[in-house]
């Protein structure tokens, strides 16, 4: 059945987001409809609204959501009405070369579902009946969303859904960059450049993995103070040093084993690389403008055996990693409650984006009634 839902929609790049009443159609084969309980306000949503991520408008935002299954489509066996789920914004077919070799986040078919469901169509329509694209096959910044089962991960019902929602992007991206991409070894030294929602999770990932020194690097003293609460042992304000990479190297006595770039800037990637010691690895996590470039000293790659690696959604295997992260949360090994600085109603979505741009929140979350 079709349902009316309030949703946050981008109509034109660079213009304020709008809250509209849309129609969400029921599930087709292999799909489920969820009643969304909460959706994190992610910088990637802002990038889609500005056109930095060039998803075509009109677009329903939201990819970091959690909710309850209220309807299942034909052929669905892995989900039933009443299940709690977290959205996953990358479609994973389970059959292509990348999926079967254990790299589902690089699914060869994922790019076909960047703004639609995997079959190339959408279940969302505007007031005049026009189709609305959906961010990452999700579009969960709405009261209801219909998604393919490959974009849903079932979770335990004893976890608050507004906390669970964050695992769909910020937590998975930051913690996964440490656990899965870097495979950080206990006793290592690490630096995290940029301590917003993703950077804070990289920091607590480093702490949980056993790093003995964790340096947080940012421009904001308040964010750096929060970074210490999440496990940073040292902090550097970029505005107070001439060269952040050199400052990290001096502080750590020769450089870090792992440097995580969580900003999305070629210049910051270069600083993270410069902060490495011999044999170190720089993990690029931030989403940069497609035109952005970075430069490193070529000789240092072989001479110091340094490495640059990319990390997309924390090299996730969502069906395995989302429950694993939530188990660590239940065991008090990862912080989720403390990540949520403020909750908003959907009518306050514009304010939520403004607050994110102003750096007021570790994570803002839209909570639905």
VEXDREN-2710 file (C-alpha; in Angstrom, 1 decimal):
% VEXDREN-2710
k/r/px/py/pz
1/UNK/0.0/0.0/0.0
2/UNK/1.0/3.6/-0.5
3/UNK/1.6/6.0/2.4
4/UNK/1.9/9.7/2.8
5/UNK/5.1/10.8/4.5
6/UNK/6.9/14.0/5.4
7/UNK/10.4/13.9/3.9
8/UNK/13.4/16.2/3.4
9/UNK/13.9/16.9/-0.3
10/UNK/16.5/18.6/-2.4
11/UNK/14.8/20.5/-5.3
12/UNK/17.8/22.4/-6.5
13/UNK/21.5/22.3/-5.7
14/UNK/22.7/25.0/-3.4
15/UNK/19.2/25.9/-2.2
16/UNK/17.8/25.1/1.3
17/UNK/16.4/21.7/1.8
18/UNK/12.6/21.5/1.9
19/UNK/10.2/19.4/4.0
20/UNK/7.5/18.0/1.8
21/UNK/4.7/15.5/1.9
22/UNK/5.5/12.7/-0.5
23/UNK/4.0/9.4/-1.4
24/UNK/5.9/6.2/-0.6
25/UNK/4.7/3.2/-2.5
26/UNK/4.6/-0.2/-0.9
27/UNK/7.3/-2.9/-1.6
28/UNK/7.7/-4.9/-4.7
29/UNK/9.5/-8.2/-4.9
30/UNK/12.5/-8.4/-2.7
31/UNK/11.7/-5.1/-0.9
32/UNK/10.4/-3.9/2.5
33/UNK/8.8/-0.8/3.7
34/UNK/10.0/0.6/7.1
35/UNK/8.5/3.2/9.4
36/UNK/11.6/5.3/10.0
37/UNK/12.3/6.1/13.7
38/UNK/15.4/8.2/13.3
39/UNK/17.9/9.4/10.7
40/UNK/21.3/10.9/11.2
41/UNK/22.1/14.2/9.5
42/UNK/25.3/13.4/7.7
43/UNK/27.7/15.7/5.8
44/UNK/27.2/13.6/2.7
45/UNK/23.5/14.6/2.7
46/UNK/24.7/18.2/2.7
47/UNK/27.1/17.4/-0.1
48/UNK/24.2/16.0/-2.1
49/UNK/22.2/19.2/-1.4
50/UNK/25.0/21.5/-2.6
51/UNK/25.9/19.3/-5.6
52/UNK/29.3/18.4/-4.3
53/UNK/28.0/14.8/-4.6
54/UNK/26.2/15.3/-7.9
55/UNK/23.1/13.3/-7.3
56/UNK/20.3/14.6/-9.5
57/UNK/17.4/16.4/-8.0
58/UNK/14.6/16.1/-6.9
59/UNK/16.2/13.9/-4.3
60/UNK/14.9/12.5/-0.9
61/UNK/17.8/12.7/1.5
62/UNK/18.8/10.3/4.2
63/UNK/21.0/7.2/4.3
64/UNK/21.8/6.8/8.0
65/UNK/18.5/5.5/9.3
66/UNK/16.8/2.9/11.5
67/UNK/13.2/1.8/11.8
68/UNK/10.7/-1.0/12.0
69/UNK/9.6/-3.2/9.1
70/UNK/5.8/-2.6/8.5
71/UNK/5.4/-4.4/5.1
72/UNK/7.3/-7.0/3.2
73/UNK/7.2/-7.6/-0.6
74/UNK/6.9/-10.8/-2.6
75/UNK/9.7/-13.3/-2.1
76/UNK/11.1/-11.7/1.1
77/UNK/12.1/-14.4/3.6
78/UNK/14.8/-12.7/5.7
79/UNK/12.6/-10.0/7.2
80/UNK/9.2/-9.9/8.7
81/UNK/6.8/-7.2/10.0
82/UNK/8.1/-5.9/13.3
83/UNK/11.8/-6.4/12.6
84/UNK/14.1/-3.5/13.5
85/UNK/16.5/-2.6/10.7
86/UNK/19.4/-0.2/9.9
87/UNK/19.7/1.2/6.4
88/UNK/22.8/0.5/4.3
89/UNK/23.4/3.0/1.5
90/UNK/25.4/0.7/-0.7
91/UNK/23.6/-2.1/-2.6
92/UNK/25.4/-5.4/-2.4
93/UNK/24.3/-8.1/-4.8
94/UNK/26.3/-10.9/-3.2
95/UNK/27.1/-12.4/-6.6
96/UNK/29.7/-10.2/-8.4
97/UNK/33.4/-10.7/-8.1
98/UNK/33.8/-8.1/-5.3
99/UNK/31.0/-9.4/-3.3
100/UNK/32.1/-13.1/-3.4
101/UNK/35.7/-12.1/-2.6
102/UNK/34.6/-10.5/0.6
103/UNK/34.5/-6.9/-0.5
104/UNK/30.8/-6.2/-0.8
105/UNK/31.2/-2.5/-0.2
106/UNK/32.8/-2.4/-3.7
107/UNK/29.9/-4.3/-5.3
108/UNK/30.1/-3.9/-9.1
109/UNK/26.4/-3.2/-9.3
110/UNK/26.3/-0.7/-6.5
111/UNK/26.6/2.3/-8.8
112/UNK/23.4/1.4/-10.5
113/UNK/21.6/2.2/-7.3
114/UNK/23.0/5.5/-6.2
115/UNK/19.7/7.4/-6.5
116/UNK/17.2/4.6/-7.2
117/UNK/16.5/1.1/-5.9
118/UNK/18.6/-1.7/-7.6
119/UNK/16.0/-2.2/-10.3
120/UNK/16.5/1.4/-11.5
121/UNK/13.1/2.6/-10.3
122/UNK/11.9/4.4/-7.2
123/UNK/8.9/4.1/-4.8
124/UNK/8.8/7.8/-4.0
125/UNK/6.7/10.4/-5.7
126/UNK/6.1/14.1/-5.1
127/UNK/2.8/15.9/-4.7
128/UNK/2.2/16.1/-8.4
129/UNK/3.2/12.5/-9.0
130/UNK/6.7/13.0/-10.3
131/UNK/9.3/10.4/-9.3
132/UNK/11.7/11.4/-6.6
133/UNK/15.2/10.1/-6.5
134/UNK/16.5/8.6/-3.2
135/UNK/19.9/9.0/-1.6
136/UNK/21.9/5.8/-1.8
137/UNK/18.8/3.6/-2.5
138/UNK/17.6/4.6/0.9
139/UNK/15.9/8.0/1.2
140/UNK/15.4/7.5/4.9
141/UNK/15.1/11.2/5.9
142/UNK/11.4/10.5/5.7
143/UNK/8.7/9.0/7.9
144/UNK/8.5/6.0/5.6
145/UNK/10.9/4.4/3.2
146/UNK/10.7/1.4/0.8
147/UNK/14.1/-0.3/0.3
148/UNK/15.5/-3.4/-1.2
149/UNK/16.4/-6.1/1.3
150/UNK/20.0/-5.7/0.3
151/UNK/20.0/-2.2/1.8
152/UNK/18.6/-3.4/5.2
153/UNK/20.4/-5.0/8.1
154/UNK/18.2/-6.6/10.9
155/UNK/19.3/-5.7/14.4
156/UNK/18.3/-6.7/18.0
157/UNK/15.2/-4.9/19.4
158/UNK/16.9/-3.9/22.7
159/UNK/18.9/-1.1/21.0
160/UNK/17.5/2.5/20.8
161/UNK/16.8/3.1/17.2
162/UNK/18.2/6.7/17.2
163/UNK/21.5/5.2/18.4
164/UNK/21.4/2.3/15.9
165/UNK/20.8/4.7/13.0
166/UNK/24.3/6.1/13.4
167/UNK/25.8/2.7/12.6
168/UNK/24.5/3.0/9.0
169/UNK/27.2/5.6/8.2
170/UNK/29.2/7.6/10.7
171/UNK/30.0/4.8/13.1
172/UNK/30.6/2.2/10.4
173/UNK/32.8/4.6/8.4
174/UNK/35.0/5.7/11.3
175/UNK/35.2/2.4/13.3
176/UNK/35.4/0.3/10.1
177/UNK/38.3/2.4/8.8
178/UNK/40.2/1.2/11.9
179/UNK/39.0/-2.3/12.2
180/UNK/38.6/-3.3/8.5
181/UNK/40.7/-1.0/6.4
182/UNK/43.7/-0.3/8.6
183/UNK/43.5/-3.5/10.7
184/UNK/45.2/-1.4/13.4
185/UNK/47.5/-3.5/15.6
186/UNK/47.4/-3.1/19.4
187/UNK/50.1/-0.8/20.7
188/UNK/50.1/1.3/17.6
189/UNK/50.3/5.1/17.3
190/UNK/47.5/6.8/15.4
191/UNK/46.4/10.3/14.3
192/UNK/42.9/11.3/13.2
193/UNK/42.6/14.5/11.1
194/UNK/39.1/16.0/11.4
195/UNK/37.0/15.0/14.5
196/UNK/33.5/15.4/13.3
197/UNK/31.1/12.5/13.5
198/UNK/33.3/10.2/11.5
199/UNK/36.5/11.3/13.1
200/UNK/35.2/10.7/16.6
201/UNK/34.3/7.2/15.6
202/UNK/37.8/6.6/14.1
203/UNK/39.2/7.8/17.5
204/UNK/37.0/5.4/19.5
205/UNK/37.8/2.7/17.0
206/UNK/41.5/3.2/17.6
207/UNK/40.9/3.1/21.4
208/UNK/38.9/-0.1/21.2
209/UNK/41.5/-1.7/18.9
210/UNK/44.3/-0.9/21.4
211/UNK/46.2/2.0/20.1
212/UNK/48.6/3.3/22.7
213/UNK/48.7/6.9/21.4
214/UNK/45.8/8.7/19.6
215/UNK/46.4/12.2/18.3
216/UNK/43.3/14.2/17.3
217/UNK/43.9/17.0/14.8
218/UNK/41.3/19.7/14.1
219/UNK/40.7/23.5/14.0
220/UNK/38.1/23.6/16.9
221/UNK/39.1/23.4/20.6
222/UNK/35.6/22.3/21.5
223/UNK/35.8/19.4/19.0
224/UNK/39.2/18.5/20.3
225/UNK/37.8/18.4/23.9
226/UNK/35.1/16.0/22.7
227/UNK/37.8/13.9/21.0
228/UNK/39.5/13.4/24.4
229/UNK/36.2/12.1/25.7
230/UNK/36.1/9.5/22.9
231/UNK/39.7/8.3/23.5
232/UNK/42.2/10.8/22.1
233/UNK/45.3/10.9/24.2
234/UNK/46.7/14.1/22.6
235/UNK/45.3/16.9/20.6
236/UNK/46.6/19.4/18.1
237/UNK/44.8/22.6/16.9
238/UNK/45.9/23.2/13.4
239/UNK/45.5/27.0/13.9
240/UNK/48.2/26.9/16.6
241/UNK/51.0/25.1/14.6
242/UNK/52.8/25.9/11.3
243/UNK/52.5/22.4/9.9
244/UNK/50.1/19.8/11.3
245/UNK/51.9/16.8/9.8
246/UNK/55.2/17.9/11.2
247/UNK/53.6/18.6/14.6
248/UNK/52.2/15.1/14.8
249/UNK/55.5/13.7/13.8
250/UNK/57.3/15.6/16.5
251/UNK/54.7/14.8/19.2
252/UNK/54.8/11.1/18.5
253/UNK/58.6/10.9/18.2
254/UNK/58.9/10.0/14.6
255/UNK/55.4/9.7/13.2
256/UNK/52.3/7.5/13.5
257/UNK/51.7/4.0/12.3
258/UNK/48.2/5.0/11.0
259/UNK/46.8/8.4/10.0
260/UNK/43.1/8.7/9.3
261/UNK/41.9/11.6/7.1
262/UNK/38.3/12.3/7.9
263/UNK/37.8/15.7/6.2
264/UNK/37.6/15.1/2.5
265/UNK/40.5/17.4/1.4
266/UNK/43.5/16.7/-0.7
267/UNK/45.5/19.1/1.4
268/UNK/44.6/17.3/4.6
269/UNK/45.5/13.9/3.0
270/UNK/48.9/15.4/2.4
271/UNK/49.2/16.4/6.0
272/UNK/48.1/12.9/7.2
273/UNK/50.7/11.3/4.9
274/UNK/53.4/13.6/6.2
275/UNK/52.5/12.6/9.8
276/UNK/53.4/9.0/9.1
277/UNK/56.4/7.2/10.4
278/UNK/58.3/4.7/8.4
279/UNK/56.1/1.9/7.3
280/UNK/53.0/3.9/8.2
281/UNK/49.6/3.9/6.4
282/UNK/47.4/6.9/5.6
283/UNK/43.7/5.9/5.3
284/UNK/41.6/8.4/3.3
285/UNK/38.1/8.3/4.7
286/UNK/36.7/11.8/3.9
287/UNK/34.7/12.4/0.7
288/UNK/36.4/15.0/-1.4
289/UNK/35.3/17.0/-4.3
290/UNK/35.8/14.9/-7.5
291/UNK/38.2/17.6/-8.8
292/UNK/40.3/17.6/-5.6
293/UNK/43.9/16.4/-5.8
294/UNK/46.7/15.5/-3.3
295/UNK/50.4/15.4/-3.7
296/UNK/53.0/13.2/-1.8
297/UNK/56.7/12.8/-2.2
298/UNK/57.0/9.8/-4.5
299/UNK/60.3/8.6/-3.2
300/UNK/58.9/8.3/0.3
301/UNK/56.6/5.5/-0.8
302/UNK/59.3/3.0/-1.5
303/UNK/62.0/4.4/0.7
304/UNK/59.8/4.5/3.8
305/UNK/57.4/1.8/2.7
306/UNK/54.5/4.1/3.4
307/UNK/51.0/3.3/2.1
308/UNK/47.9/5.3/1.1
309/UNK/44.6/3.4/1.3
310/UNK/41.0/4.4/0.7
311/UNK/38.2/3.4/2.9
312/UNK/34.6/3.5/1.7
313/UNK/32.0/3.0/4.5
314/UNK/34.7/1.5/6.6
315/UNK/35.3/-1.4/4.1
316/UNK/32.0/-2.7/5.5
317/UNK/30.3/-6.0/5.4
318/UNK/27.1/-4.6/6.8
319/UNK/25.4/-7.9/7.6
320/UNK/28.4/-8.8/9.8
321/UNK/29.7/-5.4/10.9
322/UNK/26.6/-3.6/11.9
323/UNK/25.6/-6.3/14.5
324/UNK/29.3/-6.5/15.6
325/UNK/29.4/-2.8/16.3
326/UNK/26.1/-2.8/18.1
327/UNK/27.4/-5.7/20.3
328/UNK/30.4/-3.6/21.2
329/UNK/28.0/-0.8/22.1
330/UNK/26.0/-3.1/24.4
331/UNK/29.3/-4.2/26.0
332/UNK/30.2/-0.6/26.7
333/UNK/33.2/-0.8/24.3
334/UNK/31.8/1.9/21.9
335/UNK/29.9/5.1/22.6
336/UNK/26.7/5.8/20.7
337/UNK/24.6/7.8/23.1
338/UNK/27.3/10.4/23.5
339/UNK/27.5/10.9/19.8
340/UNK/24.1/12.5/19.6
341/UNK/24.5/16.1/20.5
342/UNK/20.9/17.1/19.6
343/UNK/17.7/15.6/18.2
344/UNK/15.4/17.4/15.8
345/UNK/11.9/17.0/14.4
346/UNK/11.6/16.7/10.7
347/UNK/10.2/20.3/10.6
348/UNK/13.6/21.4/12.0
349/UNK/15.6/19.7/9.3
350/UNK/16.9/23.1/8.0
351/UNK/18.2/23.9/11.4
352/UNK/19.8/20.5/11.7
353/UNK/21.8/21.2/8.6
354/UNK/22.7/24.7/9.7
355/UNK/24.0/23.4/13.0
356/UNK/26.1/20.8/11.2
357/UNK/27.7/23.4/9.0
358/UNK/28.4/25.5/12.2
359/UNK/30.1/22.6/13.8
360/UNK/27.7/22.5/16.7
361/UNK/27.0/18.8/16.8
362/UNK/29.0/15.6/16.9
363/UNK/25.9/14.2/15.3
364/UNK/22.4/15.6/14.9
365/UNK/19.6/13.2/14.5
366/UNK/16.1/13.7/13.1
367/UNK/13.7/11.7/15.3
368/UNK/10.2/10.8/14.0
369/UNK/7.1/10.5/16.1
END
